[in-house]
Amino acid sequence: MALTTSVETNGRQYEAPKCCAVVICLDGCEPAYLDVAIERGLMPNLQRIRQNGTSRIAHSVIPSFTNPNNMSIATGRPPAVHGICGNYLFEPETGEEVMMNDVRFLRAPTIFANYYNAGARVALVTAKDKLRALLGAGLSFDDDRAICFSSERADQATAAANGIDDASAWLGRPVPEVYSGELSEFVFAAGVKLLTEWRPDVMYLSTTDYIQHKFAPEEQGALDFHAMVDGYLGQLDGLGAAIVLTADHGMKPKHDSAGDPAVIYVQDLLDEWLGTAAARVILPITDPYVVHHGALGSFATAYLPDGADAAEISERLATIDGIMLVIDRDEAVRRFELPADRIGDIVIVSGENMTIGTSADRHDLAALKEPLRSHGGLTEQEVPFIVNRKIDLPAAPALRNFDAFHFASIAAAQ
C-alpha cells in the first residue's frame, strides 16, 4: 500500500490503510431487506460478518435521496458542507430547475481526492452515471492511481476520463439494462476484479435501488438480488478488505390498499391557495430514471411568492393527512444540515406511506408497473451500518452513513 500517513478531509481524519478500505453503498437498502434475506438463509456471508464484525443502525442525511447521501459518504459531511442537497434543484439566480449532478455544485473536496493527493490508489464504481462526475471530482487519470466509471456507461470509459478503457470489455460483461438488478451486479463484479488485479487502497462501490423500488423485502426479486450481493460480499471479505456496508436511504411502500400511488399534489394546493404558478414546488428526488418512482418521494421544498405568509401556509399543509412535517428554511437548515441557498422558503416531509407531488398532470405514472415504493423522508432515514471487523461504533442517531470511510479507515489500519 502506498499511503503511510493519515488524510484530513473537511475537518476529519482518515487513517492510512494497511489493507483496502472498501465502502459499499447498497442503494435503497431498508434494513429489513438484509434481515429477511438472512432469515431465509440467503446471506450466509453477511450473517457471518455480522456475527464476527460489528453491526449497527445508522441515520442517512435528509432528504433521504441518492445524490445528497452518496456525496455525504464521499465527503464525510452533511449537505450544508458539500452543497448537494438533492438530485434536482431550483437555481433562483437563473430561474431554472436543473439536475444537481454537475461538479460545479460541489462545495467540498471528497475523501477520494484527498487520498489520491496523498499518494493512494483510488477506485470508484457507481451503477448510474449521474454520480460519476461528482464522485470523481479532483481525481486525475494519467498515473494509474485512479479509476472511476459507471456500470451504465462502462463501454464508454476511457483511460483519459475514467482511468480505464472500455470497462465492459475489461470485465467481460455487456453493459446492463439501466432498469435491472444486473446494473448493480456489474458494480460488485468490477469491485472484486479491481481488488484482485489492481489493488486499490480505497474503493467505493455504489449500486442502484431499482430492485428495492420494485420489490418488498420478502418478494422473490429482492431475495434473489440480496443472495447475489452476498456472494460478492463473501469474495471481497475473502480478499482481505476492510468493509463497511451501508446505504444512502431506506425504502417504504407508498401506495394505497388498491395499489395506487399515495400522493399529495402540493403544487395544486398552492396554486389554489396563492394563485396559479405563484409558488414553485421542487421535488429533489427528480432524476432521469423516473421509471423507478415517477418522481414521487417524501421530501419537497417550496418557494413562496413575496408577501405570502409562510407560517400560515405551513400550518395549512401540516393539517393534511399524510404530511408529517412542514418547517421553514431556517429550521430545515438547522435540523437537516442543509445549504440555505439551495432550498425554498418551506420544507415538506410526508409520512411512511405517502409521497409528495407537484401537480397531478405533471407526473406520468404509466411506467410504474408495481405498487409504488419510494423514499426521501424521515421514515427512510434508518440504514444498516455493518463492518467486517470488531471496532467501537456508536448507534443512531450519532452514527451516520457518512461516517463510513472514517470507520472503514480505522478498520483497514488495524
C-alpha positions as CSV (number, residue, x, y, z in Angstrom):
1,M,0.0,0.0,0.0
2,A,1.3,3.4,-1.0
3,L,-0.1,5.5,1.8
4,T,1.8,5.9,5.1
5,T,0.1,8.9,6.7
6,S,-3.5,9.7,7.7
7,V,-5.6,12.0,5.5
8,E,-7.6,15.1,6.6
9,T,-10.8,15.9,4.7
10,N,-13.3,18.5,5.7
11,G,-12.1,18.5,9.3
12,R,-12.0,14.8,9.8
13,Q,-9.1,12.3,9.9
14,Y,-8.9,9.2,7.8
15,E,-6.3,6.6,8.7
16,A,-3.6,5.2,6.3
17,P,-5.0,1.8,5.3
18,K,-2.9,-1.4,5.7
19,C,-5.4,-3.2,3.5
20,C,-8.0,-1.9,1.1
21,A,-10.7,0.1,2.8
22,V,-14.0,-0.6,0.9
23,V,-17.3,1.1,1.4
24,I,-20.4,-0.3,-0.2
25,C,-23.4,1.9,-0.5
26,L,-26.3,-0.5,-1.1
27,D,-28.8,1.9,-2.6
28,G,-32.2,1.8,-1.0
29,C,-31.3,-0.9,1.5
30,E,-34.0,-0.7,4.1
31,P,-32.6,-2.8,7.0
32,A,-35.5,-5.3,6.5
33,Y,-34.0,-6.5,3.2
34,L,-31.0,-7.8,4.9
35,D,-32.9,-9.2,7.9
36,V,-35.3,-11.2,5.7
37,A,-32.6,-12.5,3.4
38,I,-30.6,-13.7,6.4
39,E,-33.6,-15.3,8.0
40,R,-34.2,-17.2,4.7
41,G,-30.6,-18.4,4.7
42,L,-29.7,-16.4,1.6
43,M,-26.9,-14.2,3.0
44,P,-24.6,-16.6,4.9
45,N,-21.6,-14.3,4.3
46,L,-23.3,-11.3,5.7
47,Q,-24.6,-13.3,8.6
48,R,-21.1,-14.4,9.4
49,I,-19.8,-10.8,9.0
50,R,-22.5,-9.5,11.4
51,Q,-21.6,-12.1,14.0
52,N,-17.8,-11.7,13.7
53,G,-17.7,-8.0,13.0
54,T,-19.8,-5.0,14.1
55,S,-23.4,-4.2,13.1
56,R,-25.4,-1.1,13.9
57,I,-28.3,1.1,12.5
58,A,-27.2,4.5,11.3
59,H,-29.0,7.6,10.0
60,S,-28.9,8.9,6.5
61,V,-29.0,12.6,5.7
62,I,-32.3,14.2,4.9
63,P,-33.6,14.3,2.2
64,S,-33.0,10.6,2.1
65,F,-32.2,10.6,-1.6
66,T,-29.3,9.2,-3.7
67,N,-27.1,12.2,-4.5
68,P,-27.0,14.0,-1.1
69,N,-26.3,10.8,0.7
70,N,-23.7,9.5,-1.7
71,M,-21.9,12.8,-1.6
72,S,-22.1,12.9,2.2
73,I,-20.5,9.4,2.2
74,A,-17.9,10.7,-0.3
75,T,-17.0,13.8,1.8
76,G,-17.7,12.6,5.3
77,R,-20.0,15.6,5.9
78,P,-23.7,16.7,5.6
79,P,-25.1,18.7,2.7
80,A,-24.5,22.0,4.5
81,V,-20.8,21.4,3.9
82,H,-20.7,19.7,0.4
83,G,-23.7,21.5,-1.1
84,I,-25.5,18.6,-2.7
85,C,-29.0,18.6,-1.2
86,G,-30.9,16.6,-3.7
87,N,-30.9,15.1,-7.2
88,Y,-32.5,18.2,-8.5
89,L,-32.8,21.9,-7.6
90,F,-34.1,25.3,-8.5
91,E,-31.5,28.0,-9.1
92,P,-33.1,31.3,-8.2
93,E,-30.2,33.2,-9.8
94,T,-31.0,31.6,-13.2
95,G,-34.7,30.8,-12.7
96,E,-34.0,27.3,-13.9
97,E,-34.7,23.8,-12.5
98,V,-31.6,21.6,-13.1
99,M,-30.1,18.3,-12.2
100,M,-27.6,18.6,-9.3
101,N,-25.0,16.3,-10.8
102,D,-22.5,18.8,-12.1
103,V,-19.2,19.2,-10.3
104,R,-19.9,23.0,-10.1
105,F,-22.5,22.3,-7.4
106,L,-19.9,20.5,-5.1
107,R,-18.6,22.7,-2.3
108,A,-16.1,20.4,-0.6
109,P,-13.3,18.1,-1.5
110,T,-14.0,14.3,-1.5
111,I,-12.2,11.8,0.7
112,F,-11.2,10.1,-2.5
113,A,-9.5,13.2,-3.9
114,N,-7.5,13.7,-0.7
115,Y,-6.5,10.1,-0.5
116,Y,-5.4,10.3,-4.1
117,N,-3.4,13.5,-3.5
118,A,-1.7,11.8,-0.6
119,G,-0.5,9.0,-2.9
120,A,-3.2,6.4,-2.6
121,R,-4.8,4.3,-5.3
122,V,-8.5,5.0,-5.5
123,A,-11.3,3.0,-7.3
124,L,-14.9,4.2,-7.6
125,V,-17.6,2.2,-9.4
126,T,-21.2,3.5,-9.4
127,A,-24.2,2.0,-11.1
128,K,-25.7,5.2,-12.5
129,D,-23.6,7.7,-14.4
130,K,-25.3,10.6,-12.7
131,L,-23.0,10.2,-9.7
132,R,-19.7,9.5,-11.6
133,A,-18.6,13.1,-12.1
134,L,-19.3,14.2,-8.6
135,L,-17.6,11.2,-7.0
136,G,-14.6,11.6,-9.3
137,A,-14.1,15.3,-8.7
138,G,-10.5,16.1,-8.0
139,L,-9.0,12.9,-9.4
140,S,-6.5,12.6,-12.2
141,F,-6.3,9.6,-14.5
142,D,-2.9,9.9,-16.0
143,D,-0.8,7.9,-13.5
144,D,-2.7,4.7,-12.9
145,R,-3.8,5.6,-9.4
146,A,-7.4,6.4,-10.0
147,I,-10.3,4.6,-11.7
148,C,-13.9,6.0,-11.7
149,F,-16.6,4.7,-14.0
150,S,-20.3,3.7,-14.0
151,S,-22.0,0.4,-15.0
152,E,-24.4,2.4,-17.1
153,R,-21.7,3.7,-19.4
154,A,-18.9,1.2,-18.8
155,D,-18.3,0.6,-22.5
156,Q,-17.7,4.4,-22.9
157,A,-15.0,4.5,-20.3
158,T,-11.6,5.8,-21.4
159,A,-8.2,5.9,-19.8
160,A,-8.1,9.7,-20.0
161,A,-11.5,10.3,-18.5
162,N,-12.0,7.2,-16.2
163,G,-8.6,5.6,-15.7
164,I,-9.7,2.5,-17.7
165,D,-10.6,1.8,-21.3
166,D,-13.9,0.1,-22.0
167,A,-14.7,-1.3,-18.6
168,S,-17.3,-3.5,-20.1
169,A,-14.7,-5.4,-22.2
170,W,-12.3,-5.4,-19.3
171,L,-14.8,-7.1,-17.1
172,G,-16.1,-9.3,-19.9
173,R,-19.7,-8.3,-19.3
174,P,-22.1,-6.4,-21.5
175,V,-23.4,-3.1,-20.3
176,P,-26.6,-4.0,-18.3
177,E,-30.0,-2.5,-18.8
178,V,-30.3,0.5,-16.5
179,Y,-33.6,-0.7,-15.0
180,S,-32.2,-4.0,-13.8
181,G,-30.5,-5.7,-10.9
182,E,-27.6,-6.5,-13.2
183,L,-26.6,-2.9,-13.2
184,S,-25.7,-3.3,-9.5
185,E,-24.2,-6.8,-10.0
186,F,-21.8,-5.2,-12.6
187,V,-20.6,-2.9,-9.8
188,F,-19.8,-5.8,-7.5
189,A,-18.1,-7.9,-10.2
190,A,-16.0,-4.9,-11.0
191,G,-15.1,-4.3,-7.4
192,V,-13.9,-7.9,-7.0
193,K,-11.8,-7.7,-10.1
194,L,-10.3,-4.3,-9.1
195,L,-9.4,-5.6,-5.7
196,T,-7.9,-8.8,-7.1
197,E,-5.9,-7.3,-10.0
198,W,-5.5,-3.5,-9.4
199,R,-5.3,-3.5,-5.6
200,P,-6.6,-0.1,-4.7
201,D,-6.0,1.4,-1.2
202,V,-9.5,2.8,-1.1
203,M,-12.6,1.7,-3.0
204,Y,-16.2,2.9,-3.2
205,L,-19.0,0.7,-4.7
206,S,-22.4,2.4,-5.1
207,T,-25.4,0.5,-6.5
208,T,-28.8,1.4,-7.8
209,D,-32.2,0.9,-6.0
210,Y,-34.2,-0.4,-8.9
211,I,-34.8,-3.7,-7.1
212,Q,-35.8,-2.0,-3.8
213,H,-38.3,0.3,-5.6
214,K,-39.8,-2.8,-7.4
215,F,-39.8,-5.5,-4.6
216,A,-40.6,-5.6,-0.9
217,P,-38.1,-7.4,1.3
218,E,-39.9,-10.7,1.3
219,E,-40.6,-10.8,-2.5
220,Q,-38.5,-13.2,-4.7
221,G,-36.9,-10.4,-6.8
222,A,-35.5,-8.9,-3.6
223,L,-34.4,-12.2,-2.2
224,D,-32.6,-13.2,-5.4
225,F,-30.9,-9.8,-5.5
226,H,-29.6,-9.9,-2.0
227,A,-28.4,-13.5,-2.4
228,M,-26.3,-12.2,-5.3
229,V,-24.9,-9.3,-3.2
230,D,-23.9,-11.9,-0.5
231,G,-21.8,-13.9,-2.9
232,Y,-19.8,-10.8,-3.9
233,L,-19.6,-9.7,-0.3
234,G,-18.0,-13.0,0.6
235,Q,-15.4,-12.6,-2.2
236,L,-14.5,-9.1,-1.1
237,D,-14.2,-10.2,2.5
238,G,-12.2,-13.2,1.5
239,L,-9.7,-11.0,-0.3
240,G,-8.9,-9.3,3.0
241,A,-10.6,-5.9,2.5
242,A,-11.8,-3.9,5.5
243,I,-15.5,-3.4,4.5
244,V,-18.3,-1.1,5.6
245,L,-21.7,-1.8,4.1
246,T,-24.2,1.0,4.5
247,A,-27.0,2.6,2.4
248,D,-28.0,6.0,1.1
249,H,-31.6,5.6,2.3
250,G,-34.2,3.1,3.2
251,M,-37.4,2.3,1.2
252,K,-41.1,2.2,2.2
253,P,-44.4,1.3,0.4
254,K,-46.1,4.5,-0.8
255,H,-49.4,3.2,-2.1
256,D,-53.0,2.7,-1.0
257,S,-54.9,-0.5,-0.5
258,A,-55.7,-0.7,-4.2
259,G,-52.0,-0.4,-5.1
260,D,-52.3,3.1,-6.5
261,P,-49.6,5.7,-5.6
262,A,-50.4,7.6,-2.5
263,V,-49.7,11.3,-3.4
264,I,-50.4,14.7,-2.1
265,Y,-50.1,17.2,-5.0
266,V,-48.7,20.2,-3.2
267,Q,-48.3,22.4,-6.3
268,D,-52.0,22.0,-7.0
269,L,-52.8,23.1,-3.4
270,L,-50.5,26.1,-3.5
271,D,-52.0,27.1,-6.9
272,E,-55.4,27.0,-5.3
273,W,-54.4,29.0,-2.2
274,L,-51.9,31.5,-3.8
275,G,-52.7,31.7,-7.5
276,T,-51.6,29.6,-10.4
277,A,-47.8,29.3,-10.5
278,A,-47.3,31.9,-7.8
279,A,-45.4,29.3,-5.7
280,R,-42.9,26.8,-7.1
281,V,-42.7,23.3,-5.6
282,I,-39.4,21.4,-6.2
283,L,-39.1,17.6,-5.8
284,P,-35.4,16.8,-5.2
285,I,-36.0,13.1,-6.0
286,T,-36.3,14.0,-9.6
287,D,-33.7,12.4,-11.9
288,P,-33.5,10.9,-15.3
289,Y,-34.6,7.4,-14.0
290,V,-38.3,8.1,-13.2
291,V,-39.4,4.6,-14.1
292,H,-38.4,3.7,-10.5
293,H,-40.5,6.2,-8.7
294,G,-42.4,8.6,-11.0
295,A,-40.5,11.5,-9.4
296,L,-42.5,10.8,-6.2
297,G,-40.8,10.9,-2.9
298,S,-41.4,12.0,0.7
299,F,-39.5,15.3,0.7
300,A,-40.2,18.6,-1.1
301,T,-39.3,22.2,-0.9
302,A,-41.4,25.2,-2.0
303,Y,-40.6,28.8,-3.0
304,L,-43.4,31.1,-2.0
305,P,-44.2,34.4,-3.6
306,D,-43.4,37.8,-2.0
307,G,-46.0,38.6,0.7
308,A,-47.1,35.0,1.3
309,D,-47.4,34.1,4.9
310,A,-45.0,31.1,5.2
311,A,-46.3,30.2,8.7
312,E,-49.9,30.2,7.6
313,I,-49.1,28.1,4.5
314,S,-47.1,25.7,6.7
315,E,-50.0,25.3,9.1
316,R,-52.5,24.5,6.4
317,L,-50.2,21.9,4.8
318,A,-49.4,20.3,8.2
319,T,-53.2,19.6,8.7
320,I,-53.3,17.4,5.6
321,D,-53.4,13.7,6.4
322,G,-50.1,12.1,5.3
323,I,-47.9,15.2,5.9
324,M,-45.5,14.5,8.7
325,L,-43.6,17.8,9.0
326,V,-43.6,21.3,7.5
327,I,-40.9,23.7,8.6
328,D,-39.4,26.9,7.4
329,R,-36.0,27.4,5.8
330,D,-34.1,28.3,8.9
331,E,-35.4,25.3,10.8
332,A,-34.7,23.0,7.9
333,V,-31.1,24.3,7.7
334,R,-30.7,23.7,11.5
335,R,-32.4,20.3,11.7
336,F,-31.3,18.7,8.5
337,E,-27.9,20.5,8.0
338,L,-28.9,21.8,4.5
339,P,-27.4,24.6,2.5
340,A,-29.8,27.6,2.9
341,D,-29.4,29.0,-0.6
342,R,-30.4,25.7,-2.2
343,I,-33.8,25.1,-0.6
344,G,-37.0,27.1,-0.7
345,D,-39.0,29.0,1.9
346,I,-40.5,25.9,3.4
347,V,-39.7,22.2,3.5
348,I,-42.4,19.5,3.5
349,V,-41.9,15.9,4.6
350,S,-44.6,13.2,4.2
351,G,-45.1,10.1,6.2
352,E,-44.2,6.5,5.8
353,N,-46.8,5.6,3.2
354,M,-47.3,8.9,1.5
355,T,-45.4,10.8,-1.2
356,I,-45.4,14.5,-2.4
357,G,-46.0,15.5,-6.0
358,T,-46.2,18.8,-7.8
359,S,-49.3,18.9,-10.0
360,A,-51.3,15.8,-10.9
361,D,-50.9,16.5,-14.6
362,R,-47.1,16.7,-14.3
363,H,-46.5,13.1,-13.2
364,D,-46.5,10.4,-15.7
365,L,-47.2,7.3,-13.6
366,A,-47.8,4.9,-16.6
367,A,-44.3,3.5,-16.2
368,L,-45.0,2.3,-12.7
369,K,-45.6,-1.4,-13.1
370,E,-45.8,-2.3,-9.4
371,P,-47.3,-0.5,-6.4
372,L,-45.1,2.5,-5.6
373,R,-42.2,2.1,-3.2
374,S,-40.1,5.2,-2.5
375,H,-38.1,7.3,0.0
376,G,-36.9,10.8,0.9
377,G,-38.4,11.4,4.3
378,L,-37.6,10.7,7.9
379,T,-39.2,7.2,7.8
380,E,-36.4,6.1,5.3
381,Q,-33.6,7.5,7.4
382,E,-32.6,4.3,9.1
383,V,-29.9,2.3,7.2
384,P,-27.6,-0.6,8.0
385,F,-24.0,0.0,9.0
386,I,-22.0,-3.2,9.1
387,V,-18.2,-3.6,9.4
388,N,-16.4,-6.8,8.9
389,R,-14.1,-6.1,11.8
390,K,-14.7,-5.7,15.5
391,I,-14.5,-1.9,16.2
392,D,-16.2,0.5,18.5
393,L,-19.2,2.1,16.9
394,P,-21.9,4.3,18.3
395,A,-25.6,3.8,17.3
396,A,-28.0,6.1,15.5
397,P,-28.6,9.0,15.7
398,A,-24.9,9.6,16.5
399,L,-23.8,7.1,13.8
400,R,-24.4,8.5,10.3
401,N,-24.0,6.7,7.0
402,F,-21.4,9.4,6.1
403,D,-19.1,8.0,8.9
404,A,-18.5,5.0,6.6
405,F,-15.0,5.9,5.4
406,H,-13.9,7.1,8.8
407,F,-14.7,3.7,10.3
408,A,-13.5,1.8,7.2
409,S,-10.1,3.6,7.5
410,I,-9.9,2.6,11.2
411,A,-10.7,-1.0,10.4
412,A,-8.2,-1.0,7.5
413,A,-5.5,0.4,9.7
414,Q,-5.7,-2.3,12.3
